Amino acid sequence: MRQRSLIAMTAALAAGALTLSACGSRDDKGGDSAAGGDTTVVIGVDAPLTGDLSALGLGIKNSVDLAAKQANEKEHVKGVTFKIEALDDQAQPSSGQQNATKLVADKDVLGVVGPLNSSVAESMQKVFDDAKLVQVSPANTNPALTQGPDWNTGDKNRPYQAYFRTATTDAIQGPFAAQYIVNKAEKTKAFIIDDKKTYGAGLAATFKAEFEKLGGKVVGTDHVNPEAKDFSAVATKVKNSGADVVYYGGEYPAGGPLSKQIKDAGAKVVVAGGDALYSAEYIKLAGAGSAGDIATSVGAPIEELDSAKEFLANYKNANYKEAYEAYGGYAYDSTWAIIEAVKKVVEDNDGTLPEDARAKVVEAMQSVSFDGVTGKVSFDEFGDTTNKQLTVYTVEGGEHKPVESGTFTG
């Protein structure tokens, strides 16, 4: 996406409060329409727009853009035009932190959608919270982001009031996968691998705990460097372990080649993982041997939801080059959550944005509630989504096919 100049806004912001009459024009950065208002509100987007995970990141960016455009066409917030500013974090925490600092510096930014990776979110949360700038992730699933580092002991404490998410957590996703794998797929000997990253290690740990609770036996564990791409050593370990399922806590750029190399080594196993394996890119990388592999993902299959029909049609008509992927619907709903919070702040302040608009948007987000593309959109006391539904997919005919949807019952 083209980089936006901040020069035009400096003079306008120097005047003080951002009101319906105070804001001048901005360069076109997407999400605009002929139904523009007098005030520009920018919604930031942080995601991997280049690199191995860019398929997911671009789906997020496009879905945010679509939401902003539709809000403008409907004049959903009277007098306000929404624009987006999309920044590339390359799935790197350091880049995410730099992007957070940049978005905070732009006083027009009243909310941020993203990031994709939980490890990136860890580097951004304090920056946004200190600035009282709301952040809504469509994809982060590590429980500690909302419930604190001791969440798994029952000591849950919300670290950052400005952080929210529309994706459910690995505290639910890992056990949900274990229940399906033991009770439905009838796999009882697991080799568990993770990439040592925040998302992957956390997800693998929650899977392991429930798998063993259900009577499954862990026949081996290992870690991989997702950048290495040569997984022959661990593939041999899997083959010799007697496992009938491999659970991988990690993302598709390594998960796909890992599955392929495990199968090529002669191991007759199913490879399973979380939402970061739920991508067409995983199947491309894993090859024909991926048939039968399992991935869980947040929510119900968007293609089967009546609530998503309009989104799917509008996304298609917008002619984006990239697919909406696993998190498109959640990114769209995250954006609308910010839009609804901005609307409440404007309406509560007689049609203008107050000087403390960012803090007011954070406050308003806590009570946001609407029927979204992915279902009911609202947040609990931790900033977590109240929508706890998940779906199991298996690879069949070169595609991920849904086989079971539901919620974890622990």
Solvent accessible surface area in square Angstrom, and as a share of the most:
residue,aa,sasa,rsa
1,M,90,0.40
2,R,164,0.60
3,Q,120,0.53
4,R,26,0.09
5,S,52,0.34
6,L,71,0.36
7,I,146,0.74
8,A,62,0.48
9,M,3,0.01
10,T,90,0.52
11,A,81,0.63
12,A,21,0.17
13,L,41,0.21
14,A,87,0.67
15,A,88,0.69
16,G,46,0.44
17,A,32,0.25
18,L,18,0.09
19,T,38,0.22
20,L,40,0.20
21,S,107,0.69
22,A,34,0.26
23,C,14,0.09
24,G,39,0.37
25,S,97,0.63
26,R,24,0.09
27,D,75,0.39
28,D,67,0.35
29,K,4,0.02
30,G,15,0.15
31,G,0,0.00
32,D,48,0.25
33,S,34,0.22
34,A,116,0.90
35,A,28,0.22
36,G,43,0.42
37,G,32,0.31
38,D,100,0.52
39,T,1,0.00
40,T,10,0.06
41,V,0,0.00
42,V,1,0.01
43,I,0,0.00
44,G,0,0.00
45,V,0,0.00
46,D,0,0.00
47,A,0,0.00
48,P,0,0.00
49,L,24,0.12
50,T,73,0.42
51,G,55,0.53
52,D,91,0.47
53,L,10,0.05
54,S,23,0.15
55,A,25,0.19
56,L,2,0.01
57,G,0,0.00
58,L,36,0.18
59,G,0,0.00
60,I,0,0.00
61,K,33,0.14
62,N,4,0.02
63,S,0,0.00
64,V,0,0.00
65,D,8,0.04
66,L,8,0.04
67,A,0,0.00
68,A,0,0.00
69,K,65,0.28
70,Q,15,0.07
71,A,1,0.01
72,N,2,0.01
73,E,111,0.50
74,K,115,0.49
75,E,110,0.49
76,H,48,0.21
77,V,4,0.02
78,K,170,0.72
79,G,22,0.21
80,V,6,0.03
81,T,11,0.06
82,F,1,0.00
83,K,19,0.08
84,I,0,0.00
85,E,5,0.02
86,A,4,0.03
87,L,11,0.05
88,D,44,0.23
89,D,0,0.00
90,Q,98,0.44
91,A,14,0.11
92,Q,87,0.39
93,P,52,0.32
94,S,73,0.47
95,S,24,0.15
96,G,0,0.00
97,Q,86,0.38
98,Q,125,0.56
99,N,17,0.09
100,A,0,0.00
101,T,78,0.45
102,K,90,0.38
103,L,3,0.01
104,V,29,0.17
105,A,65,0.51
106,D,5,0.03
107,K,110,0.47
108,D,0,0.00
109,V,0,0.00
110,L,3,0.02
111,G,0,0.00
112,V,0,0.00
113,V,0,0.00
114,G,0,0.00
115,P,0,0.00
116,L,14,0.07
117,N,6,0.03
118,S,2,0.01
119,S,17,0.11
120,V,0,0.00
121,A,0,0.00
122,E,92,0.41
123,S,23,0.15
124,M,0,0.00
125,Q,8,0.04
126,K,116,0.49
127,V,34,0.20
128,F,1,0.00
129,D,36,0.19
130,D,94,0.49
131,A,27,0.21
132,K,116,0.49
133,L,0,0.00
134,V,0,0.00
135,Q,1,0.00
136,V,0,0.00
137,S,0,0.00
138,P,0,0.00
139,A,4,0.03
140,N,1,0.00
141,T,0,0.00
142,N,13,0.07
143,P,1,0.01
144,A,28,0.22
145,L,5,0.03
146,T,1,0.01
147,Q,17,0.08
148,G,2,0.02
149,P,115,0.72
150,D,71,0.37
151,W,48,0.17
152,N,109,0.56
153,T,105,0.61
154,G,59,0.56
155,D,74,0.38
156,K,93,0.39
157,N,88,0.45
158,R,36,0.13
159,P,57,0.36
160,Y,58,0.22
161,Q,103,0.46
162,A,3,0.02
163,Y,2,0.01
164,F,1,0.00
165,R,0,0.00
166,T,8,0.05
167,A,0,0.00
168,T,2,0.01
169,T,5,0.03
170,D,0,0.00
171,A,29,0.22
172,I,31,0.16
173,Q,0,0.00
174,G,0,0.00
175,P,12,0.08
176,F,12,0.05
177,A,1,0.01
178,A,0,0.00
179,Q,37,0.16
180,Y,31,0.12
181,I,0,0.00
182,V,20,0.11
183,N,87,0.44
184,K,119,0.50
185,A,29,0.23
186,E,134,0.60
187,K,52,0.22
188,T,63,0.37
189,K,86,0.36
190,A,0,0.00
191,F,8,0.03
192,I,8,0.04
193,I,0,0.00
194,D,14,0.07
195,D,5,0.03
196,K,137,0.58
197,K,60,0.25
198,T,34,0.20
199,Y,17,0.06
200,G,0,0.00
201,A,39,0.30
202,G,20,0.19
203,L,0,0.00
204,A,4,0.03
205,A,60,0.46
206,T,15,0.08
207,F,0,0.00
208,K,71,0.30
209,A,67,0.52
210,E,14,0.06
211,F,0,0.00
212,E,78,0.35
213,K,146,0.62
214,L,61,0.30
215,G,63,0.61
216,G,8,0.07
217,K,132,0.56
218,V,31,0.18
219,V,41,0.23
220,G,18,0.17
221,T,80,0.46
222,D,31,0.16
223,H,103,0.46
224,V,13,0.07
225,N,87,0.45
226,P,26,0.17
227,E,126,0.56
228,A,55,0.42
229,K,82,0.35
230,D,100,0.52
231,F,6,0.02
232,S,63,0.41
233,A,75,0.58
234,V,8,0.05
235,A,2,0.01
236,T,67,0.39
237,K,104,0.44
238,V,1,0.01
239,K,108,0.46
240,N,113,0.58
241,S,31,0.20
242,G,42,0.40
243,A,11,0.08
244,D,33,0.17
245,V,0,0.00
246,V,0,0.00
247,Y,0,0.00
248,Y,0,0.00
249,G,0,0.00
250,G,0,0.00
251,E,19,0.09
252,Y,4,0.02
253,P,16,0.10
254,A,4,0.03
255,G,0,0.00
256,G,0,0.00
257,P,22,0.14
258,L,0,0.00
259,S,0,0.00
260,K,90,0.38
261,Q,46,0.20
262,I,0,0.00
263,K,41,0.17
264,D,100,0.52
265,A,33,0.25
266,G,42,0.40
267,A,9,0.07
268,K,192,0.81
269,V,15,0.08
270,V,28,0.16
271,V,1,0.00
272,A,1,0.00
273,G,0,0.00
274,G,0,0.00
275,D,2,0.01
276,A,7,0.06
277,L,1,0.00
278,Y,41,0.15
279,S,3,0.02
280,A,58,0.45
281,E,50,0.23
282,Y,3,0.01
283,I,21,0.11
284,K,145,0.62
285,L,72,0.36
286,A,1,0.01
287,G,25,0.24
288,A,104,0.81
289,G,41,0.39
290,S,1,0.01
291,A,71,0.55
292,G,32,0.31
293,D,1,0.01
294,I,9,0.05
295,A,1,0.01
296,T,0,0.00
297,S,2,0.01
298,V,7,0.04
299,G,3,0.03
300,A,16,0.13
301,P,8,0.05
302,I,23,0.12
303,E,99,0.45
304,E,119,0.53
305,L,42,0.21
306,D,111,0.58
307,S,58,0.37
308,A,0,0.00
309,K,129,0.55
310,E,108,0.49
311,F,4,0.02
312,L,40,0.20
313,A,49,0.38
314,N,33,0.17
315,Y,13,0.05
316,K,159,0.67
317,N,108,0.55
318,A,42,0.32
319,N,126,0.65
320,Y,47,0.18
321,K,195,0.83
322,E,56,0.25
323,A,63,0.49
324,Y,45,0.17
325,E,32,0.14
326,A,15,0.11
327,Y,4,0.01
328,G,0,0.00
329,G,2,0.02
330,Y,14,0.05
331,A,0,0.00
332,Y,19,0.07
333,D,1,0.00
334,S,0,0.00
335,T,0,0.00
336,W,23,0.08
337,A,0,0.00
338,I,0,0.00
339,I,0,0.00
340,E,47,0.21
341,A,0,0.00
342,V,0,0.00
343,K,54,0.23
344,K,93,0.39
345,V,9,0.05
346,V,6,0.03
347,E,107,0.48
348,D,100,0.52
349,N,52,0.27
350,D,139,0.72
351,G,24,0.23
352,T,42,0.24
353,L,1,0.00
354,P,22,0.14
355,E,150,0.67
356,D,66,0.34
357,A,6,0.04
358,R,27,0.10
359,A,30,0.24
360,K,83,0.35
361,V,0,0.00
362,V,21,0.12
363,E,123,0.55
364,A,5,0.04
365,M,0,0.00
366,Q,66,0.29
367,S,80,0.51
368,V,14,0.08
369,S,65,0.42
370,F,36,0.15
371,D,119,0.62
372,G,9,0.08
373,V,9,0.05
374,T,13,0.08
375,G,25,0.24
376,K,106,0.45
377,V,6,0.04
378,S,21,0.13
379,F,16,0.06
380,D,35,0.18
381,E,120,0.54
382,F,34,0.14
383,G,0,0.00
384,D,1,0.01
385,T,5,0.03
386,T,63,0.37
387,N,33,0.17
388,K,66,0.28
389,Q,61,0.27
390,L,0,0.00
391,T,0,0.00
392,V,0,0.00
393,Y,6,0.02
394,T,22,0.13
395,V,6,0.03
396,E,100,0.45
397,G,77,0.74
398,G,49,0.47
399,E,97,0.44
400,H,27,0.12
401,K,72,0.30
402,P,53,0.33
403,V,72,0.41
404,E,57,0.25
405,S,51,0.33
406,G,22,0.21
407,T,75,0.44
408,F,50,0.21
409,T,100,0.58
410,G,87,0.83
